[in-house]
């Protein structure tokens, strides 16, 4: 058995091949090996893992590893190529696999359903990393109707949980990310957002977590620290330091179980849409939303969607413009007329007894209707409209895949995510929109974005589409997002979530007090994962450098 090794710290995933002294066995993307691991040692490690999970659940051939690539990649496939994959079925198997990985010094990258498209998909940050694929751990362990929660394993998708609740006749609603095939735990630990009143996923839904540390130790957080505690999924904090946040957007442990607090089905539900004709309307719209959100008169995660994102689920770009570069204003105006949408399109919903909804609606209507040109729509007004239909489903927790219409906007499209967070402030929203749009147009791409108001915060979700088979477009988009991160940091907007290619850059933008936060994360990494095997480079957190 080989002795334990440490991995040197990288400075950017895209340059990772140069950080490890060229010690790579490369004949294709499928057999890039971990740093300083010989083919013989790697084969021995895989044999040990086969003894744990069975031969059928260890993958090393190039065809088997296609699913572990970033299918919306902007860099060569070798930049984020996995060396192999292993798929455990239980916590015990996870523990034993991590023991093998530690003994051989093999880095592992954990995925749940691997559907994180736009942020790197199922690929690892560092090439040569072995995938720890938790899709087979797909049990829904409990649904508690009385206390409104479920307990799930990592392989459970939003579609799985929704279908299970429907099958058992539950009156509980989930809150899901727009693409319903994503994993509940995967999205939660990446701090994703949704669209119902429970749309701030980690803040409002997470309660109770089971984590396997790199040395195989299993911990239950919060009230779960007391064996058999009856309040584990009702009260998240327990006694002492609250640990759960440490295991989000980090590489400190492997989350193998999660309590998900759900929303009881309300007695009534009315989705609505309000369109606004001018691009500058995002400023008064955001100003009108803020007091309504703070007072919870608008209870759900309120979304202001720009024209092209709205249009892309119903039409293609070449139906309105066949030239190169951003869609011109003339084509945009034609889309607005044809689809009866605005430059900005606000989606919200009313929930509760009919009398409550009747009393609440005039307050919302007066506030949003004070903006010139506002037009109001309910479900009966938008029958047959794909955009309204899928938004109405999301705001009641029904998973669907309609939003992926964005990738049919242009041929063979992919997209990448950029998400700065700002306070709910109209002037800041307009400034952020104009800057991002200008940089995007200068780079030759269309602006695809929306603002999601959780409560006091506002996520600017920007998802530009590019042609995956056009290497030049990929390089240009890489430069664009790089510039957007710099621009946001200069204006003191932190990015909340990012693609593999930018994890180091975004982490370095949180540089106050000479990088105190990064140093703290480094100390935690060294304490919780001293061998450095868990997801090197995740969120810009790397194992300590070799002495």
N, C-alpha and C positions, 0 to 999 in steps of 0.2 A: 504494500500500500504506500502511495506517495505521501510525503509530508504536506502539511497545510501550507497554502500560499496566500499572499496578499496581492491585490490588484492595484497597480498604480493609478492615480487619479487622472482622468481625461479632462480636457478643457472644452471639447465640443464633440458631440456624437458624430458629426459629419467628418471629423478629422481623426476618428478613433483609430483607424488603421495605422497611423503614424505614431501613436502614443505608446505602442507596445513593442517597439524595436523591430517591427516587421516579422515577428514570430508567428506567422500564420501559415497554415497549410491550405492553399486555395487552388482548386481546379474548377470549382463552380461555386455559386452562392450557397449551395447546399452543404458543402463540407469545409466551411471556414471553422476552424477549431478555436477554443478559448486560448487566451494568451498563456504561453509556456506549458501547454498541455500537449504531449506527444500523441500521435494517432494511437499508439499502443495503450497508453494510459487512458485515453478517452474511451477506447473500446472496452477496457476493463471496467470503467465506471458504468458504461451503458449495460454491460452484462450484469453488474450488481443491481442496477435499476430494473432490468428485466426480471430478475428474481423476485422483485417486490411487486411489480404491477402486471407482469406477464409480457410476453414478447409482442403481443398485438398492440400494446400501448406505449411502446418506445418507437419513435419515428426519426429516421436519419436520411432517408432517400430524398432526392431532389423533388420528385412529385409530391411526397408526403409533406414537405416543408413549404409548399406554395402557399398554403393557408396561413403561414406565420410571417408573411411578408407585409410590408406597407403597400397596399394596392393603390394608394393615392400618393406615392412617393415622389419627391422632387429631386432626389439624389440617386446615385447608382445603387442597385439592389444590394451590393455587397456592404454598403454602409451600415445597414441594419439587418444583416443576414443572421439567422439562427444557426447554431451548429447541430441542433436536433431538438426533439421535444419528448416530454414524458407526461402521461396523463394519469394521475392517481384517482382513486375512487373514494378514499377515506382520509380522515385526519391521521390515522396511524400510518398510512402509506406516505403522506406528506412528510411526517416526522422522519421516517426511514430514508426517504429520498434526500432530504436535506442533510442527513448524516453522511450519505455517500458523497453528495456534492461538497460538503465541508472537508471530508477526508481527502478528496482528490483536488480540491481547490477549483471547482468548476462553478462559474457564475450561473445563476438561474434568474429568469424573468417571468414573473407570474402574470397570467391572464385568466379572466373568468370566461366570458363568451368570445372575447377577442374582436369585438365589433366597434372599436373606438376609432372609426373612420374619421379622417380629418385631423386626428391627433397622433397618428402613427399606426393605427390598426392594431394587429396582434404582434407587431415586430418589436424587438428589443432595442434599447438605445445603443448598446455596445455590440458590435459584430462578434460572432462566436459564442454568444450567450446561449445557454440551453433553456428552452421554454418549459416552464412548469404550467401545464395546461389543466385548469380546474373544471373544464366543461362537464366531465363525468360526475363531478360532485354537484348533482342537480336536484337534490331533494327539497321539497317544501316541508319543513319539519313540523310546523304548527301553524294553524290559523286560529286566533282567539277572537271570536265574534264579539264577545262581551266587552273586552278591553281594547278591541280594534288594533290588532297587530298580527304580523306574520313573522315566522322565523325561516330564513332561507339559507341555502348553500350557494357558493359562488357561481355554479353553472345555471342557476335559475334566471331566465330572461324575464323581461316585463311581460312578454306574450305568455310565457309559462305561468306566471303568477296570476295574470288576468284570467287566463283560461281555467285555471284551478278554482279561482273564486267563483267564476260563473258555473262551473261544473257542480260545486257543492251548494249552490244557491246562496252564497254569501251576499250580504248587503254592505260590504266594504268596498271602497274604491282605492285603487292604486294611484300613484302619481308617476308618470313615466317620462323619460326623455323622448324627443320627437321620433327617432327611429325605434320602433318597439322591439326590435330584436336584441337590443343591448341588455347587458347583465345588470340586475338590480344592485349587486354588491360592487361590480366594477364601476358603475356610474356613481354610486354613493361615495366610494373611496377616492374618486377623482373629483368629487365635489360638483357634480353636474346639477342641473336645474330642470324643473318641469313647469307645469302650467295650471295646476289646480291650486286651491288654498294651501296645499302642502308642497308647493313648488320649490322651496329651499330645502333640498333633499337632506343634506347632512344636518342642518339645523332643526328641521321639523320632523324628520322621519327616523333617523338613526337612533337606536336604543338597544344597547347590549351587543357586544362583539366578542367573538372567539378568534384568537390569533395564535399562530405557531411561530415562535422565534427561530432564528437560524440554528440554534443549538438543539432544537426539538421541543423546547418547553412550550406547553400549551397554557395560555391564560384566558380567562374570561373577565372582561372589563366590567366596571361599575358594580352593580349589585350582584353580578355573577361571581364576584370574588368570594361570596359566601355560598357554599354548596347548596343547591336546591332552592335558592332564594326565589320567592314567589313574585317579587317586584322587578326582576331583572329586565323585563321588556316594557315596564311601565315607568321606571325612573332610571335615567341614564347615568347618574353620577356616582352613586355608591358612597364610599368613604375614602378620604384622602385625595391625592391628585387625580384629575380626570385624564385618562390616557388615550381615549379613543381617537382624538384628533391626530395623535402621533402617527397613526397608521393610515392616514389619508395623504395622498400625493407624496408618499415616502417609500423608502425601501428598508423599513425597520422590522417588518414581520409579514407573514402571509395570513390574510383574513380568510377564515374558513367557515364562518357562520355569522349571521347578522340578524338582529331584531329590526323589523321595519314597521313603524307605526303607520296605520292606514286611516283613511277618512271614512267615517260612517256616511252612507248614502243619504244625501239631504232630501227633504220632502219635495223640493222643486229645483229645477235647473233651467236657466235661460241664457244661452250664449248670445253674444251680440258683437257687432263689428261697426266701427266708425271710420269713415274715410276722410282724408284731408288732402286738398289739391296741391299744396305747395311744399317744396322741400324744406323751407324754413319753418314749416308748421311743427316740426319736432320740438322747437323751443316752447311755444305756448302749450302744446300737448303735454310735454313733460311737466311743466309747471302746474297744469290742471290735475295731473295724475297724483302728484306728491301728497297733497292733503287728503285725497280720497284713499290712498293706500295707507297712510299713517293712521287714519281713522278706521281702516278696514271696511270702508264703504265699498271699495273694490277689493274683494277678499282674495282673489286668485293672483298668480304671478302674471302681471299685466304685460302685454307684448305690443310694441309698436314696430311694425314690419315695413321695410322700404319696398318700393314698387317692384323691383326686379325679383326679389325673393318671393313676393306674392304671385307674380306672373309666372314664374318658372315652373310651378306645379301644374300649370294649365297649357302653356305654350312653349315653343322653342324660339331661340333668338333668331334663327334664319327665317322664321315666318314674318319678321318685322325688319330685320337688317342682316344683309349678307356680306357686309364689308368687314374690315378688320378693326380692332380696337374697341373702345367702349361704345355702347348703344347710344346713338345720338338722340337729342331731345325730341326731334320729330317722331321717331319711332316710339319713344317713351309715351308721348302724348296719345299716340294711336292705341297703344296698349291700354292706357287708362280709360279711353273711350270704349274700346271693345269689351274690356273685362269689367267695367264699372268699378274700378278700384282707384285708390288715391296714390299720391306720391308717398304718403304714409298711411298705414292701415292699422288701426288699434283693435285689439281683441281682448274682450273681457267676458265675464259671466256673472250672473246672479245666482245665488244658492239660498235655499231655505223655504219656509212656508210662503204661499202665494201672497199673503198680506205683507210679509216682510219685503219680498221682492217688489211688490207694487209700491211700497213706501220708499224703497231705496232708489228705484229707477229715476224718478224726477230729479234727484240730487245729482246723479251722474249725468243725466241728459242736459241739465242746466250748465254744469261745469264744462263738459266737452263741447256742447252746442254753442258756447260763447266764442269759439274759434271760427272765424269766417270760412265758409265753405264746407263745414262738417256735415256729413250725411250718415244717417243711422240705419242699420240693417239688423233684422232678426233672422232666424232660420228660414221662415217662410219666404223672406225676400231674396234668399240666395240659394234656392233649391237647384240642385244640379251643379253647384259650384264646388270644384274640388278643394279650393283653398279654404273656404269657409267650413266645408264638411270636415276636413281633417283637423282644423283648429278646434272645432266644436267637440270632436272626439277627445283631443288631448286635454281640453279643459274639464273633461269628466273622467279622465284617466283611462281612456280606451287606446291601447297602443296600435299604431299603424305605421306604414312606411311611405306615406304620400310625400313627405318632405324631401325624400330623395329625388323628387322631380328636379331639384336643383342640378343634379348631375346629368340630366338630359337637356339642359339649357344649350349646351354645345356638344358636338360629337365626342364620344369617348372621354367624358369629363370625370375629373376628380375634384376634390376641394380640400382646403386646409383651414384650420380654425385659428382665430386670433381673438382674444377676449379681454380687453381692458375693463376695469371696473371704476365707475365714477359715482359720486353722490347723485341723488335724483334732483337734478338741477337743469333747467331748460337751456341756459346759456352754455353750460358745459357739454350737454348733449349735442347742441348744434355745432359747437366748435369741434368736438371729437368727430362728428359725422363729416363735416366739411374737410377736415384734415385727412381723414382716412380715405374719403372719396377722391380727393385730389391726388394723393399719392398713388392710389389704385389706378386712376385714369392715366396718370403720367406713365405708369408701368404697362399700360395697354390692356388692362382688365376691367370688367364690369364690377361695380360695387354691389355686393350682396350682404345686407346686414339687417339687424333688428336690435332693439333695446328691450331687455326684459327687466322689469322692476320687481324685485323680490319683496322688499319692504322699505328699508332706508337706502338700499344699494341698487345700482343699475348696471347690469352686464351689457356691454356693447358686443354682441355676437356678430363677428364678421367672418363670412365663409366664401371667399372668392373661388370661382370655378376656373379650371384650366384643363387643357388637353393632355391627357396622360401619355400619349404617344408622341408628344412634341417636347423633345429634350430642352430646346431653347426656352419654351414657356415655363418648364419646371425650374430652370435656373433663374428666370426672370421673377417668378413668384417667390422663390427663396430669397432673393434680394429685397423684394417688396416687403415681405413679413419681417425681415431683419430691420428694414428701415422703420416699419411701423412700431416695432418694439422700442427702438431708440427714441422715436417721436413721443410715444406714450410715456416713457420714463422721463423725458425732458419736461413733460407737463405734469409729472408726478401722478400718473395713472398706473397702477400695478396691474399686470396681466395675471388672471386668476388660474389659467389652465393653458397648456401649450403643446405643440407638436414635438415629437422626439428631437427634431433638428434644432429646436430652439430652447431646450430645457436648460442648458448651461447659460445661455444668454439671458433668459428670463430670471433665473436664479441670481445671476450676477447683478441684475438691475435692482435687487433688494439689497443695496449695498450700504445702507446707513450705518454709521459708527464703524467704519472700516470693515464692513462685512461681518458684523457681530452675529447676525442670524445664521449665516453660512457656517461660521465657526461652531455655533451651538449645535447645528444639525450634524456637523462633523463629529462632535463629541458623542452625540446620541448614536450615530452610526457605529463608531468605534466600540461603544459599550454594548449595543444590542446585536451587532453583527461583526464581531472582531475579526473573523476570517474574511469578511467582505464578499460573501457569495450572493447576497440578495440584490437583484436588479441594479447593478452598477450604472450610475448615471441617471437614475430616475429622479426627476425634478431637479437635476443638477447636483445631486448628492452622490459623491463617489467615496469608495473606501480610501483610507489613508494611504499615502504614498509609501512604497517600499523603502525601508531604511537603507 
